[in-house]
């Protein structure tokens, strides 16, 4: 379990401050929604917390029970699903699952065969990802997150491209596989973060 601390976290692009001086502790196992209008910087913040985008000012620190984790190593402890992260479309589904789980340990007592069933994609296991619908790709992105044995799940617009059945499936995945993990959800859709008990409003962290 990992605690995240933001110390004066600030990010700007040229002369525009996207967010400024965020002072926040994200306890291990807590659930957070990152909200704000379109283009307000929700994705920028989650990418900063994930270590993908560097801050302009301040720090983000990560702590396990054994002490502070080097920021260069934090990716070993998290997964992220987002519209701007593409899947390798030349892989078949089965190839992609096997490839992903060379780098991330799967959660205990779940096989790739189980994953295919839970994703309801078993009949497509030998099909290239390039032939998947947008909804199938979204379920796959989320499945790669939920099935990975990591402490932190970062979900940016998690129900984009999902139909009603897919949204129900997403909420079931959260309940079954997310209860003991830290989850950050970037969204303007309450249906995507109803389970979150904390909220970061980007507009509250704009430079005055």
C-alpha positions in Angstrom: 0.0 0.0 0.0 1.3 3.4 -1.0 0.7 6.9 0.3 1.1 9.9 -2.1 2.0 13.4 -1.0 1.8 16.5 -3.2 3.9 19.4 -1.8 3.2 22.6 -3.6 2.6 20.7 -6.8 2.3 23.2 -9.7 2.3 22.9 -13.5 2.3 25.5 -16.2 2.5 25.5 -20.0 4.3 28.7 -21.1 2.5 31.5 -19.2 -0.6 29.5 -18.2 -0.8 27.8 -14.8 -2.7 24.5 -15.2 -2.8 24.0 -11.4 -0.9 25.7 -8.7 0.4 24.9 -5.2 -1.6 21.7 -4.5 -0.9 20.5 -1.0 -2.5 17.1 -0.5 -2.0 13.7 1.1 -3.6 10.7 -0.7 -3.8 7.9 1.9 -3.2 4.4 0.8 -6.4 2.7 -0.3 -8.4 5.9 -0.7 -10.6 6.8 -3.7 -10.4 10.2 -5.4 -12.2 11.9 -8.2 -10.3 14.6 -10.1 -12.9 16.9 -11.6 -13.0 20.0 -13.7 -14.3 21.5 -17.0 -13.0 20.1 -20.3 -9.4 21.3 -20.8 -9.0 22.4 -17.2 -6.0 20.1 -16.5 -7.4 16.9 -15.0 -5.4 14.7 -17.3 -2.3 16.8 -16.7 -2.6 16.3 -12.9 -3.1 12.6 -13.1 -0.1 12.3 -15.5 2.0 14.3 -13.0 1.0 12.0 -10.2 1.9 9.0 -12.4 5.3 10.5 -13.1 4.6 10.9 -16.8 4.6 14.7 -16.8 7.1 16.7 -14.7 6.0 19.4 -12.4 7.0 23.0 -13.0 7.2 23.6 -9.2 6.8 21.5 -6.1 7.2 17.8 -5.5 5.2 14.5 -5.5 6.4 11.9 -3.0 5.4 8.2 -2.6 5.7 6.2 0.6 5.3 2.5 1.3 5.5 0.8 4.6 9.2 0.5 4.0 9.8 4.2 3.4 9.9 6.6 0.5 9.8 5.2 -3.0 12.1 6.8 -5.6 10.0 8.6 -8.2 11.8 6.7 -11.0 10.4 3.5 -9.6 6.8 4.5 -9.0 5.6 3.1 -12.3 6.2 -0.4 -10.9 3.4 0.3 -8.4 0.7 1.8 -10.6 -1.3 1.4 -13.8 -3.1 3.9 -15.9 -5.9 3.8 -18.4 -6.6 6.9 -20.5 -7.9 7.9 -24.0 -4.4 9.3 -24.9 -2.7 5.9 -24.2 -2.8 3.7 -27.2 -2.8 -0.1 -27.3 -0.3 -1.9 -29.6 -2.7 -2.7 -32.3 -0.5 -5.2 -34.2 -0.8 -7.6 -31.2 -3.6 -10.1 -30.9 -5.5 -10.0 -27.6 -3.8 -13.1 -26.2 -0.4 -11.7 -27.3 -1.1 -8.4 -25.6 -2.2 -10.0 -22.3 0.9 -12.2 -22.2 3.2 -9.2 -23.1 1.6 -6.9 -20.5 2.0 -9.5 -17.7 5.7 -9.9 -18.4 6.0 -6.4 -16.9 3.2 -6.4 -14.3 2.4 -9.2 -12.0 -1.2 -10.4 -12.3 -3.4 -10.3 -9.3 -3.4 -13.6 -7.3 -5.3 -16.6 -8.5 -6.4 -15.2 -11.9 -5.3 -16.8 -15.2 -5.3 -15.3 -18.7 -8.2 -17.6 -19.5 -10.1 -16.1 -16.5 -9.3 -12.6 -17.8 -10.7 -13.4 -21.2 -13.9 -14.5 -19.6 -14.2 -11.5 -17.3 -13.6 -9.1 -20.2 -16.1 -11.1 -22.3 -13.6 -11.2 -25.1 -12.7 -14.9 -25.2 -14.0 -15.4 -28.7 -11.7 -12.6 -29.9 -8.5 -13.8 -28.3 -6.7 -14.4 -31.6 -8.0 -11.2 -33.3 -5.6 -8.2 -33.7 -6.4 -5.3 -31.5 -6.7 -3.2 -34.6 -9.9 -5.0 -35.4 -11.5 -4.3 -32.0 -14.3 -1.8 -31.5 -13.7 1.3 -29.4 -15.8 -0.4 -26.6 -13.7 -3.6 -26.7 -10.5 -1.6 -26.5 -11.8 0.4 -23.5 -12.7 -2.8 -21.6 -9.3 -4.2 -22.4 -7.5 -1.0 -21.1 -9.5 -1.2 -17.9 -8.9 -4.9 -17.6 -5.1 -4.5 -17.9 -5.4 -2.1 -14.9 -7.7 -4.1 -12.7 -5.9 -7.4 -13.3 -2.4 -5.9 -12.5 -1.1 -6.5 -8.9 -0.3 -2.9 -8.1 -1.3 -0.5 -5.4 -2.5 2.5 -7.5 -5.1 2.5 -10.3 -5.4 5.7 -12.4 -8.5 5.9 -14.6 -8.9 8.8 -17.0 -12.5 8.9 -18.4 -13.0 5.2 -17.7 -16.4 4.7 -19.3 -15.6 6.5 -22.5 -16.9 4.3 -25.4 -18.7 1.9 -23.1 -22.4 1.2 -23.5 -24.8 0.6 -20.6 -23.7 -3.0 -20.2 -20.1 -1.8 -20.2 -20.7 0.8 -17.5 -22.3 -1.8 -15.3 -19.3 -4.0 -15.9 -16.9 -1.2 -15.0 -18.6 -0.6 -11.6 -18.5 -4.3 -10.9 -14.8 -4.4 -11.6 -14.3 -1.4 -9.3 -16.2 -3.2 -6.5 -14.4 -6.6 -7.0 -10.9 -5.6 -7.8 -10.5 -2.0 -6.5 -11.6 -2.1 -2.9 -8.2 -2.3 -1.3 -6.3 -0.1 -3.7 -5.9 3.6 -4.2 -8.0 4.8 -7.2 -7.8 8.1 -8.9 -10.6 8.9 -11.5 -10.4 11.8 -13.9 -14.0 12.6 -14.9 -16.9 15.0 -15.2 -19.4 12.1 -15.2 -20.6 11.2 -11.6 -21.5 7.7 -12.8 -17.7 7.1 -13.2 -16.7 8.1 -9.6 -19.8 7.5 -7.4 -17.6 5.2 -5.2 -15.0 8.0 -4.6 -15.2 9.6 -1.1 -12.7 12.4 -1.9 -12.5 15.0 -4.7 -9.8 17.2 -6.2 -11.5 20.2 -8.1 -8.9 21.5 -10.5 -10.6 24.9 -10.6 -9.8 25.2 -6.8 -6.1 25.1 -7.7 -5.8 27.7 -10.4 -3.4 30.6 -9.8 -5.4 33.7 -8.8 
